[in-house]
Amino acid sequence: MDAQGRGRADNIDPADQWVLNPNTGEYELRLNASAPQSGVPRPRRGTPAPTGAGARPGQRARPAPERDTPAPPGTDVPGPRRRRGAPPEPPPGRRRTRTKPRKSKAKKVLLWTGGSMAFVLVAASAAGYLYLKHLEGNVSTTDVGTAGKKGFSKDEAFNILIIGTDKRTGKGNEGYGDANSVGHADTNILLHVSKDRTNATALSIPRDLITNVPDCPTKQPDGSTKVVPGTENVRFNISLGQDGRDPGCTMRTVKELTGISVDHFMMADFNAVKTLTTAVQGVDVCLAHPVNDKDSHLKLPAGKSKVEGEQALAFVRTRHSWGNEGDLDRIKVQQQFLASLMRKMSSSDTLTSPTKLISLAEAATKALTVDTGIGNVSTLKDVALELKKVPTKNISFMTVPVLDNPADGTVHKTVIVNPAAAPDVFDAIKNDVSFTEVKKKEKAAKDAQAARLQGTKSAASEVRVRILNGGAAGGSAQLTLAWLQNSEGVQKSENAGNAPAVLSKTTLEYAPDQAAQARRLAAIMGLSGSALKPGKSVINSQGLPAMTLTLGKDFKGAGEPLTAATKAPAVDKSTADKVKCAS
């Protein structure tokens, strides 16, 4: 080999020498197997290759043909130098093993950047995990026991009670609320999110609504449980704080008042309004007239403004500048504010800004107290993502229909539930009915359920059914059996005991050839189409196929109709997508 060829062999990049060993699947260093190759085709057999001065620059010199006489002394061409540790040259006559082509620079760059990217991803994942743990340390939780659910399901409708307390905590809050308040339930919104995530309802409950507060088991710091006795005909707001009542007591009071089970709660004080609005760099509000309130110190012109921090808190606390200067008018303004905050939090301006998202995550986790069922950051994230699926145009804000309390006399200080209007609102929420027009898909599903009630009906004497208790009051299955047999003529019925699982709603499962029987029993019991579940029959104690009636938590009693609401009542409401000016 000439000096030029040896120079190139000595300066080969070791990165070019790694070749794949097909036997092990590992890359190995092969210094002698990837020496520079000439671009000139090899000569055909029998044709001598150029040697010495006849060789082109960069071309490997081929050994001369074998001769009978030895070469003159000093004319031998030295073999290539072998690096220390490199494998020896194969014996003469043995064919070299062909190796894979050397990798291009682009491939080497990909290998290096691929390794670097993996390192970055691992580091980012670790940082993300540590940050989530940091956020989790911000969240305060309260164990409400059986008042709420133990976990969160992304496949079900859910109800969250949002509570704003009037407790003075934090710097600058001295001018708000009751100076001696233990933290009453000053602002209360029951948020219902539909199972299909097409709609949500935010129902405000006035703090001055007269109601009954039930007995309330509360968890004590030492792990024991203390029952706070209930009380009747009191303001709703004392369901929290008074006599040591926790948010679970407020959840139980909502169930007592509306019949709606609350799954979880989120509670915030005055500081939450300040920090959340600051995190999103202000919330847009609109005023029908200028305001200069001496009590809350709110001063804003008519038209559109942006409020955050202290000014945002003054906006939601102002009462004497709106309408009749009462709590009901302030509730409407608070609903408009929350709708604007929702729009801001879900806007692309917020969602595409890492700075705003981090500030919002910090502010939200520090500001909120939640139940242990949703008390970790990953679950709170799931709740937020499920809520984000609901279009703002289908988020309805409304207030429990109320009347002035006649017991107040001429000076109206409190309100009572409107018995003519409120039950329909409560039933619509319980039955997951939207207060706005939703997708045609949902309407088609409801039409299909209603169609199950259409058609011929069997005689009551032909109805064969097994009755199970799946969450109703104890003894309900036996009472229903007696009522069906003695009052409705359904003689082919039997009590099958307790269901294997608890159901929130009563269901009637039947085989296709039992549809006429199902329609008759639905008419007798007042079941809706959604309660009818086409499926299969079960063999009863007589060895005959029977339908299965499972009494759920919604069962009111033998003879009480269970027809679910299918259409929401007309109410005074607003939606989160519309901008309204406070008046």
C-alpha positions in Angstrom: 0.0 0.0 0.0 1.4 3.4 -0.8 1.8 6.2 1.7 -1.4 8.0 0.5 -3.5 4.8 1.0 -2.0 4.2 4.5 -2.8 7.7 5.5 -6.4 7.3 4.7 -6.6 4.0 6.5 -5.0 5.5 9.6 -7.5 8.4 9.6 -10.7 6.4 9.3 -13.4 7.7 11.7 -14.1 4.9 14.3 -17.8 5.8 14.1 -17.7 4.3 10.6 -16.3 1.0 11.8 -19.4 -0.2 13.8 -21.1 -3.0 12.0 -24.1 -5.2 12.9 -23.3 -8.7 13.9 -26.2 -10.8 12.6 -25.5 -13.6 15.1 -25.8 -11.4 18.2 -27.9 -8.4 17.0 -25.2 -6.2 18.5 -23.0 -3.5 16.8 -19.3 -4.4 16.9 -16.1 -2.6 16.0 -14.5 -3.9 12.7 -11.6 -1.7 11.9 -10.2 -3.9 9.1 -13.6 -4.6 7.5 -14.4 -1.1 6.4 -11.3 0.3 4.9 -11.9 2.8 2.2 -13.1 1.2 -1.0 -12.3 2.4 -4.5 -15.0 3.6 -6.7 -13.3 1.8 -9.7 -14.8 -1.6 -10.6 -12.7 -4.6 -9.8 -10.9 -6.1 -12.8 -12.3 -9.3 -14.3 -10.6 -12.6 -13.4 -7.4 -13.0 -15.3 -6.8 -9.3 -15.9 -4.0 -7.9 -13.8 -4.9 -4.9 -11.7 -2.7 -1.8 -12.0 0.1 -1.7 -9.5 2.6 0.7 -8.4 2.7 3.9 -10.4 -0.1 2.6 -12.7 -2.6 2.6 -9.9 -4.9 5.5 -9.6 -4.6 7.7 -6.4 -6.8 6.2 -3.7 -7.0 2.8 -5.4 -5.8 -0.2 -3.4 -2.8 -1.9 -5.0 -3.5 -5.5 -5.9 -0.8 -8.1 -5.3 1.1 -9.2 -8.4 0.3 -12.6 -9.9 2.1 -15.6 -8.4 5.4 -16.3 -9.9 7.7 -19.4 -10.0 10.6 -17.3 -9.0 10.8 -15.3 -5.8 10.7 -11.5 -6.1 14.0 -9.7 -5.8 14.9 -8.6 -2.4 13.5 -5.3 -1.3 10.6 -5.4 -3.6 8.0 -6.9 -1.2 5.0 -4.6 -0.6 4.4 -4.3 3.2 0.9 -5.4 4.4 -1.4 -2.9 6.0 -0.7 -2.0 9.5 -3.0 -3.5 12.1 -4.3 -1.4 15.0 -3.8 -2.7 18.5 -6.7 -4.9 19.5 -8.0 -5.3 16.0 -8.6 -8.9 14.7 -5.9 -10.4 12.5 -6.2 -10.6 8.8 -7.9 -13.7 7.5 -5.5 -16.4 6.0 -4.7 -16.2 2.3 -7.4 -17.8 0.1 -10.2 -17.3 2.6 -13.0 -15.1 1.4 -13.6 -11.9 3.4 -17.0 -11.6 5.1 -19.0 -8.8 3.4 -20.2 -6.2 6.0 -23.0 -3.7 5.9 -22.4 -0.3 4.3 -21.1 2.3 6.6 -23.6 4.7 8.1 -23.9 8.2 6.6 -23.4 11.3 8.6 -27.1 11.8 8.7 -27.6 8.5 10.4 -25.0 9.3 12.9 -26.7 12.6 13.7 -30.0 10.7 14.2 -28.3 8.3 16.6 -26.9 11.1 18.6 -30.0 13.3 18.6 -32.2 10.2 19.2 -30.2 9.5 22.4 -30.3 13.1 23.4 -34.1 13.3 22.8 -34.7 10.2 24.9 -32.7 11.8 27.7 -34.7 15.0 27.4 -38.0 13.1 27.5 -36.9 11.2 30.6 -35.8 14.4 32.2 -39.1 16.2 31.2 -41.1 13.3 32.5 -39.3 13.4 35.8 -39.7 17.1 36.1 -43.4 16.8 35.2 -43.9 14.2 37.9 -42.1 16.3 40.5 -44.2 19.3 39.5 -47.5 17.3 39.8 -46.4 16.2 43.3 -45.7 19.8 44.1 -49.2 20.8 42.9 -50.7 17.9 44.8 -49.1 19.4 48.0 -51.1 22.6 47.3 -54.5 20.9 47.5 -56.4 20.8 50.7 -58.9 18.0 51.3 -61.8 17.1 53.6 -63.1 13.6 54.2 -66.9 13.9 53.9 -67.5 10.2 54.5 -70.7 8.9 52.9 -71.9 12.4 51.8 -70.0 12.0 48.5 -68.4 9.4 46.3 -65.0 7.8 46.9 -63.8 8.3 43.4 -64.5 10.0 40.0 -65.9 8.3 37.0 -65.3 9.7 33.5 -68.2 7.6 32.1 -71.0 8.9 34.3 -72.9 12.1 34.9 -71.6 13.9 37.9 -72.7 16.6 40.4 -70.2 18.9 42.1 -71.2 21.5 44.7 -69.1 24.7 44.4 -69.0 26.6 47.7 -67.8 30.1 48.3 -67.3 30.9 52.0 -67.5 34.3 53.6 -64.6 33.6 55.9 -62.1 36.4 56.1 -58.7 34.8 55.4 -55.7 36.4 53.7 -54.4 39.9 53.5 -56.8 42.6 52.3 -60.1 40.8 53.0 -61.0 42.7 56.1 -63.7 44.7 54.3 -65.7 41.7 53.2 -68.1 39.2 54.8 -68.8 38.8 58.5 -65.9 39.7 60.7 -66.7 36.9 63.1 -67.8 34.3 60.5 -66.7 30.7 60.9 -67.0 30.4 57.1 -70.6 30.0 56.1 -71.8 28.8 52.7 -72.2 32.2 51.2 -72.2 31.3 47.4 -73.5 27.9 46.4 -73.7 26.4 42.9 -74.6 22.8 42.2 -72.9 21.9 38.9 -74.4 19.0 37.0 -72.5 17.6 34.0 -74.4 15.3 31.7 -73.3 11.8 31.1 -72.7 12.4 27.4 -70.9 15.7 28.1 -73.2 17.6 25.7 -74.5 19.9 28.4 -74.1 21.1 32.0 -76.4 23.0 34.5 -75.1 25.4 37.1 -77.9 25.8 39.7 -77.4 28.6 42.3 -78.8 28.1 45.7 -79.5 31.3 47.6 -77.7 31.6 50.9 -80.9 33.1 52.5 -83.1 30.2 51.4 -85.0 28.7 54.4 -84.5 24.9 54.5 -83.9 22.0 56.9 -80.3 21.0 57.7 -80.1 17.2 58.4 -77.9 15.5 61.0 -74.4 15.5 59.9 -71.6 13.1 60.7 -68.2 14.9 60.6 -64.7 13.6 60.7 -62.7 14.9 63.6 -58.9 15.5 63.7 -58.3 12.4 65.8 -60.1 10.2 63.2 -63.4 9.8 65.2 -66.8 10.9 63.9 -69.0 13.5 65.5 -72.6 13.9 64.5 -73.8 17.5 64.5 -77.6 17.5 65.1 -79.8 18.8 62.4 -82.0 21.9 62.6 -85.2 23.0 60.8 -86.3 26.2 59.1 -82.9 27.9 59.0 -80.9 29.7 56.3 -79.1 27.5 53.9 -75.8 29.2 54.6 -75.4 27.8 58.1 -75.1 24.3 56.7 -71.4 25.1 56.7 -69.3 26.3 59.6 -72.0 26.6 62.2 -71.6 24.2 65.1 -68.6 22.6 63.4 -70.4 21.6 60.2 -68.1 20.7 57.3 -68.8 20.8 53.5 -70.3 17.3 53.8 -73.1 18.8 55.8 -73.8 21.3 53.0 -73.8 18.4 50.5 -76.3 16.6 52.7 -78.4 19.7 52.9 -78.5 20.0 49.1 -79.8 16.4 48.9 -82.4 17.2 51.6 -83.5 20.3 49.7 -83.5 19.0 46.0 -83.4 15.2 46.1 -80.2 15.4 44.0 -77.2 13.4 45.2 -74.0 15.4 45.3 -70.9 13.5 44.3 -68.1 15.9 45.2 -67.5 19.5 46.4 -65.0 22.3 45.7 -64.7 25.1 48.2 -62.9 28.5 47.9 -62.7 31.6 50.0 -62.3 35.3 49.0 -58.6 34.8 48.0 -59.6 32.3 45.2 -61.3 35.0 43.2 -58.2 37.2 43.5 -55.7 34.5 42.6 -57.6 32.9 39.8 -58.4 36.1 38.0 -54.8 37.2 38.3 -53.6 33.9 36.9 -55.6 34.4 33.7 -54.6 38.1 33.6 -58.1 39.4 34.1 -61.8 38.6 33.4 -64.0 40.6 31.0 -67.2 42.0 32.5 -69.9 44.3 31.3 -72.0 46.9 33.2 -75.3 48.4 32.0 -74.6 51.5 34.2 -71.6 52.9 36.0 -70.9 51.7 39.5 -69.3 53.5 42.5 -70.2 51.3 45.5 -69.1 52.6 48.8 -69.4 49.3 50.6 -67.4 47.1 48.2 -65.3 50.0 46.8 -66.1 48.9 43.3 -65.8 51.7 40.8 -66.3 50.9 37.1 -67.7 52.7 34.1 -70.6 51.5 32.0 -69.8 49.1 29.3 -66.9 46.6 29.1 -64.1 46.4 31.6 -61.5 43.9 32.7 -61.2 43.0 36.4 -58.7 41.0 38.4 -57.4 40.6 41.9 -59.0 42.9 44.4 -61.3 44.5 41.8 -62.6 41.1 40.7 -63.5 40.3 44.4 -65.3 43.6 44.8 -67.3 42.9 41.6 -68.7 39.5 42.9 -69.2 40.9 46.4 -71.2 44.0 45.4 -74.9 43.8 46.2 -76.3 47.3 46.6 -75.5 48.3 43.0 -77.6 45.7 41.2 -81.3 45.4 40.7 -83.2 45.4 44.0 -80.0 45.4 46.0 -80.7 41.8 47.2 -78.9 38.5 47.1 -80.9 37.2 44.1 -79.6 40.0 41.9 -76.1 39.5 43.1 -76.4 35.9 42.2 -77.1 36.8 38.6 -74.0 39.0 38.4 -71.9 36.2 39.9 -73.2 33.8 37.3 -72.3 36.3 34.5 -68.8 36.6 36.1 -68.3 32.8 36.3 -69.4 32.4 32.6 -66.8 35.0 31.6 -64.2 33.2 33.7 -65.1 29.9 32.0 -64.7 31.5 28.6 -61.3 32.9 29.6 -60.0 29.7 31.1 -61.0 27.7 28.0 -59.8 30.2 25.4 -56.9 29.5 23.1 -55.1 32.5 24.6 -55.0 30.7 28.0 -54.6 27.1 26.8 -51.6 27.9 24.5 -49.7 30.0 27.1 -47.5 27.8 29.3 -47.1 30.8 31.7 -50.8 31.2 32.1 -51.4 27.5 32.5 -48.8 27.2 35.2 -50.1 30.2 37.0 -53.6 28.9 36.7 -52.6 25.4 38.0 -50.8 27.0 41.0 -53.7 29.4 41.8 -56.4 26.7 41.4 -54.7 24.1 43.6 -53.8 26.6 46.3 -57.3 28.2 46.3 -59.4 25.1 46.5 -60.4 22.7 49.2 -62.0 19.5 47.8 -63.3 16.1 49.1 -60.9 13.2 49.2 -62.6 11.5 46.3 -61.1 14.0 43.9 -58.2 15.1 46.2 -55.3 14.5 43.9 -54.1 16.5 40.9 -54.6 13.8 38.3 -58.2 13.4 39.3 -58.8 17.2 39.3 -57.3 17.2 35.8 -59.7 14.5 34.7 -62.6 16.6 36.1 -61.4 19.7 34.3 -61.0 17.8 31.0 -64.5 16.3 31.3 -66.0 19.7 31.9 -64.0 21.1 29.0 -65.9 18.7 26.6 -69.1 20.6 27.3 -69.7 23.5 24.8 -70.1 26.8 26.5 -73.4 27.4 24.7 -74.8 24.4 26.5 -73.8 25.4 30.0 -76.9 26.8 31.6 -76.9 29.1 34.7 -80.1 29.4 36.8 -81.3 29.9 40.3 -83.5 27.6 42.4 -87.1 29.0 41.9 -88.0 30.8 45.1 -90.7 33.0 46.7 -90.4 35.7 49.4 -90.7 34.1 52.8 -94.2 35.1 54.1 -92.9 34.7 57.7 -90.7 37.8 57.1 -93.7 40.2 57.0 -93.1 43.4 55.1 -89.3 43.3 55.2 -88.2 40.5 53.0 -84.9 39.0 54.2 -85.3 35.3 53.3 -86.8 33.2 50.6 -88.5 29.7 50.4 -88.6 27.2 47.6 -91.3 27.8 45.0 -93.3 24.5 45.3 -94.9 25.0 41.9 -91.7 25.5 39.9 -88.7 24.1 41.7 -89.6 20.3 41.6 -89.6 20.3 37.8 -86.1 21.9 37.8 -84.8 19.3 40.3 -86.3 16.4 38.4 -84.7 17.6 35.1 -81.3 17.6 36.7 -81.8 14.2 38.4 -82.8 12.7 35.1 -79.9 14.3 33.2 -82.1 16.5 31.0 -80.6 19.5 29.3 -81.9 23.0 29.6 -80.5 23.8 26.2 -80.9 22.3 22.8 -78.3 19.6 22.4 -77.0 17.4 19.6 -79.5 15.4 17.4 -77.7 12.2 18.6 -79.1 12.6 22.1 -82.5 13.4 20.8 -82.5 10.3 18.6 -81.5 8.2 21.7 -84.3 9.6 23.7 -86.8 9.0 20.9 -85.7 5.4 20.7 -86.3 5.0 24.5 -89.8 6.6 24.2 -90.6 4.2 21.3 -90.2 1.2 23.7 -93.5 2.3 25.3 -95.4 2.2 22.0 -97.3 -0.9 20.9 -99.6 -3.6 22.2 -99.7 -4.4 25.9 -100.4 -7.8 27.5 -103.1 -8.2 30.1 -101.9 -7.8 33.7 -102.6 -11.4 34.3 -100.1 -12.4 31.7 -97.2 -10.4 33.1 -94.5 -12.6 34.6 -91.9 -10.7 36.6 -89.2 -11.2 39.3 -88.7 -8.3 41.7 -85.3 -7.4 43.2 -84.3 -4.6 45.6 -81.3 -2.8 44.1 -81.0 0.2 46.3 -84.6 1.1 47.4 -85.7 1.3 51.0 -85.7 -2.0 52.9 -88.8 -4.1 52.3 -89.6 -2.4 49.0 -89.6 -5.5 46.9 -92.1 -7.3 49.2 -94.4 -4.2 49.4 -94.3 -3.8 45.6 -95.1 -7.6 45.2 -98.1 -7.2 47.4 -99.3 -4.1 45.6 -98.9 -5.7 42.1 -100.8 -8.9 43.1 -103.5 -7.4 45.3 -104.2 -4.1 43.5 -103.0 -4.5 39.9 -103.7 -8.1 39.1 -100.1 -9.1 38.4 -100.4 -12.6 39.9 -97.4 -14.1 38.1 -94.9 -12.1 40.2 -92.4 -13.0 42.9 -89.9 -11.5 45.3 -86.4 -12.5 44.3 -84.6 -10.7 47.2 -81.7 -8.3 46.8 -80.0 -7.4 43.5 -76.3 -8.2 43.2 -75.5 -4.5 42.7 -77.0 -1.2 43.7 -78.6 0.9 41.0 -79.4 4.6 41.0 -82.5 4.1 38.8 -85.1 1.4 38.6 -84.9 -0.9 35.5 -87.0 -3.5 33.8 -85.1 -6.1 31.7 -87.0 -8.3 29.3 -86.5 -10.6 26.3 -87.8 -9.5 22.8 -90.8 -11.8 23.0 -91.8 -10.1 26.4 -92.0 -6.5 25.0 -95.8 -6.5 25.3 -95.6 -7.6 29.0 -92.9 -4.9 29.6 -95.2 -2.2 28.2 -98.0 -3.3 30.5 -95.9 -3.3 33.6 -94.3 0.1 32.6 -97.9 1.5 32.4 -98.8 0.1 35.8 -95.7 1.4 37.6 -95.2 4.6 35.7 -91.9 3.7 34.2 -90.2 5.8 31.5 -88.8 4.4 28.3 -85.3 4.8 29.7 -86.1 2.3 32.5 -86.9 -0.4 29.9 -83.8 -2.5 29.1 -84.2 -5.0 26.2 -82.1 -8.0 27.1 -83.0 -11.5 28.2 -85.4 -13.3 30.4 -84.6 -15.2 33.6 -86.1 -18.5 34.7 -88.3 -17.9 37.8 -89.1 -20.3 40.6 -91.8 -22.0 38.5 -89.2 -22.8 35.8 -90.8 -20.3 33.4 -89.1 -17.3 31.7 -89.8 -14.0 33.5 -88.8 -10.3 33.3 -86.6 -8.8 36.0 -87.7 -5.6 37.8 -84.9 -4.1 39.9 -85.9 -1.3 42.3 -83.2 1.4 42.3 -82.5 4.3 44.6 -85.1 6.4 42.7 -87.9 4.1 43.8 -90.4 6.1 45.8 -92.8 3.4 46.9 -95.4 1.0 45.7 -97.9 2.8 43.5 -95.7 5.9 43.1 -95.0 6.6 39.4 -91.4 6.7 38.3 -91.8 8.5 35.0 -88.6 10.5 34.4 -88.6 14.0 33.1 -87.8 14.1 29.4 -88.0 17.8 28.9 -86.7 20.6 31.0 -89.1 23.3 32.3 -88.9 26.9 31.1 -86.8 28.9 33.5 -85.0 32.2 33.7 -81.5 31.2 32.7 -78.4 32.3 30.9 -75.7 30.4 29.1 -71.9 30.6 29.4 -71.3 31.6 25.8 -73.4 34.8 26.0 -72.1 38.1 27.3 -74.6 39.9 29.6 -74.2 43.3 31.2 -74.7 43.5 35.0 -77.6 45.8 35.9 
